[in-house]
């Protein structure tokens, strides 16, 4: 006969239960959690490298912008210094250009148009004062006080400024001899 092994059944101390289903479910859950953790770790690593790659151009752009702003500030300072250093030369060149471009015929025509019919010039002494004005001393022989007032009003209307009577004398013929000083500001 065959030998049959004896079953040791102690139902009170260690009851027999079917735990295979629970163990299988536990093992499947562990595998699923391990896979999810692996996928999450891979995604985290991937997105961190992508973020680092995306931050590099931004950081480079910020660095480049700061360099450009420093260069702009430096160039503005150099430009301001160059303007300040060149200002006397530029003003001298502008004064020369002004003297060259000043229309003396137009100026003398204005002066002549300002004179009343009974007045005439006996002397004229112009001098350049700045870039857009001319100083002027004239001697005028006028028929009377009304002509003098008309002359001053006409000169004022034609852009002559700071009109001042330096000297006033009556000559033997009853005419008034005036010495006037003034500035003429032309429109540029």
C-alpha positions as semicolon CSV with decimal commas, in nm:
position;residue;x (nm);y (nm);z (nm)
1;X;0,000;0,000;0,000
2;X;0,088;0,334;-0,051
3;X;0,181;0,552;0,217
4;X;-0,052;0,844;0,256
5;X;0,060;1,141;0,442
6;X;-0,140;1,248;0,719
7;X;-0,304;1,580;0,729
8;X;-0,239;1,785;1,030
9;X;-0,554;1,970;1,093
10;X;-0,570;2,190;1,388
11;X;-0,869;2,399;1,318
12;X;-0,865;2,579;1,643
13;X;-0,506;2,711;1,653
14;X;-0,427;2,778;1,285
15;X;-0,722;2,769;1,061
16;X;-0,648;2,725;0,692
17;X;-0,748;3,021;0,476
18;X;-0,705;3,097;0,110
19;X;-0,469;3,394;0,100
20;X;-0,348;3,360;-0,257
21;X;-0,593;3,618;-0,398
22;X;-0,484;3,878;-0,146
23;X;-0,117;3,808;-0,205
24;X;-0,167;3,833;-0,582
25;X;-0,353;4,164;-0,546
26;X;-0,081;4,296;-0,317
27;X;0,190;4,197;-0,565
28;X;0,003;4,356;-0,855
29;X;-0,043;4,679;-0,656
30;X;0,326;4,687;-0,568
31;X;0,417;4,643;-0,936
32;X;0,170;4,916;-1,040
33;X;0,301;5,155;-0,773
34;X;0,661;5,081;-0,871
35;X;0,576;5,146;-1,238
36;X;0,395;5,471;-1,151
37;X;0,691;5,584;-0,937
38;X;0,931;5,502;-1,224
39;X;0,720;5,687;-1,481
40;X;0,683;5,986;-1,243
41;X;1,058;5,994;-1,182
42;X;1,127;5,975;-1,555
43;X;0,874;6,257;-1,622
44;X;1,024;6,469;-1,344
45;X;1,376;6,423;-1,477
46;X;1,264;6,492;-1,835
47;X;1,075;6,811;-1,744
48;X;1,362;6,935;-1,529
49;X;1,605;6,900;-1,817
50;X;1,357;7,068;-2,050
51;X;1,311;7,349;-1,798
52;X;1,688;7,390;-1,767
53;X;1,719;7,402;-2,147
54;X;1,436;7,658;-2,165
55;X;1,592;7,874;-1,893
56;X;1,929;7,897;-2,068
57;X;1,810;8,120;-2,357
58;X;1,610;8,335;-2,114
59;X;1,912;8,382;-1,891
60;X;2,126;8,454;-2,198
61;X;1,870;8,712;-2,315
62;X;1,867;8,880;-1,975
63;X;2,249;8,883;-1,966
64;X;2,263;9,023;-2,320
65;X;2,003;9,289;-2,238
66;X;2,204;9,398;-1,934
67;X;2,519;9,417;-2,147
68;X;2,336;9,628;-2,405
69;X;2,202;9,861;-2,134
70;X;2,553;9,904;-1,990
71;X;2,689;9,971;-2,340
72;X;2,406;10,220;-2,406
73;X;2,479;10,403;-2,080
74;X;2,850;10,412;-2,163
75;X;2,783;10,543;-2,515
76;X;2,542;10,809;-2,387
77;X;2,807;10,926;-2,141
78;X;3,070;10,934;-2,416
79;X;2,832;11,122;-2,646
80;X;2,754;11,380;-2,377
81;X;3,127;11,422;-2,306
82;X;3,203;11,457;-2,679
83;X;2,925;11,714;-2,718
84;X;3,063;11,909;-2,424
85;X;3,419;11,887;-2,557
86;X;3,314;11,990;-2,909
87;X;3,073;12,267;-2,804
88;X;3,323;12,555;-2,839
89;X;3,427;12,439;-3,186
90;X;3,067;12,390;-3,294
91;X;2,969;12,732;-3,165
92;X;3,265;12,889;-3,345
93;X;3,170;12,708;-3,667
94;X;2,807;12,816;-3,627
95;X;2,919;13,176;-3,576
96;X;3,127;13,159;-3,895
97;X;2,834;13,006;-4,082
98;X;2,606;13,277;-3,945
99;X;2,840;13,551;-4,060
100;X;2,869;13,387;-4,403
101;X;2,494;13,332;-4,445
102;X;2,380;13,666;-4,308
103;X;2,203;13,858;-4,582
104;X;2,346;14,207;-4,559
105;X;2,140;14,327;-4,852
106;X;1,820;14,212;-4,679
107;X;1,938;14,370;-4,353
108;X;2,019;14,702;-4,521
109;X;1,688;14,692;-4,707
110;X;1,504;14,652;-4,374
111;X;1,701;14,941;-4,230
112;X;1,629;15,158;-4,532
113;X;1,257;15,068;-4,522
114;X;1,250;15,178;-4,155
115;X;1,378;15,530;-4,232
116;X;1,115;15,800;-4,278
117;X;1,139;15,994;-4,606
118;X;1,295;16,300;-4,443
119;X;1,567;16,101;-4,260
120;X;1,895;15,958;-4,383
121;X;2,192;15,765;-4,243
122;X;2,532;15,926;-4,203
123;X;2,715;15,632;-4,042
124;X;2,660;15,263;-3,988
125;X;2,875;15,035;-3,765
126;X;2,757;14,670;-3,742
127;X;2,909;14,413;-3,506
128;X;2,817;14,046;-3,462
129;X;2,705;13,973;-3,106
130;X;2,606;13,606;-3,109
131;X;2,485;13,334;-3,345
132;X;2,162;13,497;-3,451
133;X;2,182;13,869;-3,377
134;X;2,383;14,165;-3,500
135;X;2,474;14,471;-3,297
136;X;2,440;14,801;-3,476
137;X;2,530;15,166;-3,417
138;X;2,391;15,422;-3,659
139;X;2,389;15,798;-3,694
140;X;2,067;15,933;-3,841
141;X;1,982;16,285;-3,948
142;X;1,609;16,338;-3,906
143;X;1,371;16,622;-3,988
144;X;1,200;16,634;-3,647
145;X;1,087;16,452;-3,337
146;X;0,793;16,289;-3,519
147;X;1,035;16,134;-3,767
148;X;1,249;16,006;-3,479
149;X;0,946;15,840;-3,316
150;X;0,837;15,692;-3,651
151;X;1,191;15,556;-3,705
152;X;1,197;15,388;-3,362
153;X;0,849;15,238;-3,416
154;X;0,946;15,106;-3,762
155;X;1,270;14,956;-3,629
156;X;1,082;14,782;-3,346
157;X;0,830;14,641;-3,593
158;X;1,113;14,494;-3,804
159;X;1,277;14,284;-3,528
160;X;1,525;14,544;-3,406
161;X;1,562;14,512;-3,028
162;X;1,715;14,714;-2,744
163;X;1,693;15,042;-2,933
164;X;1,874;15,308;-2,733
165;X;1,944;15,674;-2,814
166;X;2,311;15,733;-2,729
167;X;2,337;16,095;-2,839
168;X;2,102;16,360;-2,972
169;X;2,215;16,692;-3,118
170;X;2,040;16,969;-3,312
171;X;2,243;17,079;-3,615
172;X;2,246;17,425;-3,769
173;X;1,967;17,346;-4,021
174;X;1,713;17,256;-3,749
175;X;1,756;16,882;-3,802
176;X;1,809;16,628;-3,524
177;X;2,126;16,418;-3,541
178;X;2,079;16,094;-3,345
179;X;2,321;15,821;-3,254
180;X;2,128;15,497;-3,200
181;X;2,250;15,158;-3,083
182;X;2,040;14,842;-3,124
183;X;2,049;14,471;-3,203
184;X;1,885;14,297;-3,493
185;X;1,764;13,941;-3,438
186;X;1,706;13,755;-3,757
187;X;1,484;13,450;-3,791
188;X;1,689;13,137;-3,848
